[in-house]
Amino acid sequence: MKIEAEIENVKNILVADEKFYQVPDYQRPYSWGKDNLSDLIDDLMSSFTDNKSENYFCGSLVLVNNELDKRLDIIDGQQRTTTFTILACVIRDLYFSELEPKAKKYINNSIQDEFEDKKRKLKFLTNDSYQIDFEETVLKGITFSETRNIEKVFSDNKYLQNAHFLKSFLEDKLDELKIDINEFTIWFYENVVLTVITCPSQDSAIQIFNVLNDRGMPLSSIDILKSSLMQKLDSKEDRNAFKVKWENINSNLKFNDFDLDGMLNTYLYYKVATNPKNRLDKELLNFFAKEGKTSLEIIKEISEFSISYIETLNSEDKYTHCLKYLKHKIYWTSILSTAKYTRYKHIKRLKHSLVAYYYQNWIAGATVARIKQTSLNIIKLIKSEAPIEDINKELKSNLNRYSTKKTFEEEVYGRYVYGRKWDRALLLLVEYFSSDLDNPSYIPINNKLHLEHILPQTLTEEWKEIFDEEEIESWTHSLANLTLLSMRKNIQAKNNVFKEKVAAYKNKDNVISSFLVTQYLFGCTKWDVEELKAREDVLMEKVYEVVDIF
């Protein structure tokens, strides 16, 4: 049997009678999270609304025919295949009565065999508990909960957790874009396509898997872009000049600990200022063709943009330090690199606006789909030399649309700041903007930076005499009760009474804590609810000074 590769739609992959799949026991567990799902739904809906008649390519599926089990082992593509199956179950349990017979058949037959109710299209050999969770809480029917804390409530069941996220994203997009669920369902099965590679053996499948994931198939987008541009040059001298310029760009990026892929993706966002619908090379080559520039002109522009990109990421100001803690850096780096490259006049005010916008969204729990289009709109505004007031108007409009500020305030004033992904970043924002220095040193978030509970989590009798149970519940994990320490200082402070804690922050090993947010505590003689409220006011005044500007 030879390796076979075909472009197939979801209907042929999941609905076809003779095809059944399983995830082998040596595979890792299903791991897609909230952002993966948000990106998927956003991309599917965008493709449906913008290019309904065209196919949407959604990656690859590498399979091995398991003759013993009479199923196809999934070597690569588990995440998408599982997510597609969960999505089918979500649509079934939310909208089945609204579907026409064709869509109903697609849904049912992608979940289970048409003739054998108990024969599922997809099953897991990775762990018995995974298969039970998948079967009992998703395939048989989803019982949706109204909880807002999905990750916590369903922390031990990734399938049910993601079913809830998909429900939320699907409902929001269908309502926002006024999409008919029946039309979307049929389009999903008939127009979403994958490259399906069927291999004769496990060894050959794993080899294909490694090629796809490590080196591209067979070239990366960057290799194709470079090759395509060089082919357009006629003379050997021009090709050599291009090659030298390309290598200089790459070397300069590496010297600054940046990579070519990150820079070129940022450049792509600058050029198109829209959500890319194709691979990097295809998007850029199409754009270059419209511009009519020569390859040497293009590489010159890329080189100049790369310098702006490096300068942006190497900036030592307070705002850039805060932005570096964000997960989705492609948006702010694209905006600021565009501003630097186009010599936008109001970069400092722009940076302030971006910190305010992205931190409100981050703390409010917004997904990438919520910030994506607004970020692209900002790039367009910068390229058109729009005043900073127009940019702030765009940012404010997005925040108001989703009531982001309200959710932001609920989070920062909430009982459970500790453990949030932004807990240390928010205190570092206060730290930077409490400093008199224009360009304080960047503080990385790593295992050396510790978040200290002033009122400790494990209480001695002395602490219990100061706080009652309700106060302990209300304040222990709040922002007001948290401060920054080095790991060693934290070990020294332990669960001591407040006076001994302050002594550790202050004098242990003759080294004073360098953090201004911690030095504030040196002026406190006690730690009770009154002091917590006072510190909350101080911290939130600084937070609002930076974040509440629209």
Secondary structure, DSSP 4 states (H G I P E B T S, - for coil): ---EEEEEEHIIIIISTT--EEE-TTSPPP---HHHHHHHHHHHHHHHHH-TTS-EEEEEEEEEEETTTTEEEEEE-HHHHHHHHHHHHHHHHHHGGGS-HHHHHHHHHHHB-SS-TT-BSEEE-S-HHHHHHHIIIIIS-------S-HHHHTTT-HHHHHHHHHHHHHHHHHHHHT--HHHHHHHHHHHEEEEEEEESSHHHHHHHHHIIIII-SSS-HHHHHHHHHHHT--SHHHHHHHHHHHHHHHHHHHHTT--HHHHHHHHHHHHH-S---S-HHHHHHHHHHHHT--HHHHHHHHHHHHHHHHHHHT--SHHHHHHTT-S-HHHHHHHHHHHHHTT-TTHHHHHHHHHHHHHHHHHTT--HHHHHHHHHHHHHHHHTT--HHHHHHHHHHHHHHTTHHHHHHHHHTSS--TTSTTHHHHHHHHHHHHSS-SSPPP---STTEEEEESS-SS--HHHHHH--HHHHHHHTTSGGGEEEEEHHHHHHHTT--HHHHHHHHHHGGG-----HHHHGGGG-S--SHHHHHHHHHHHHHHHHHHH---
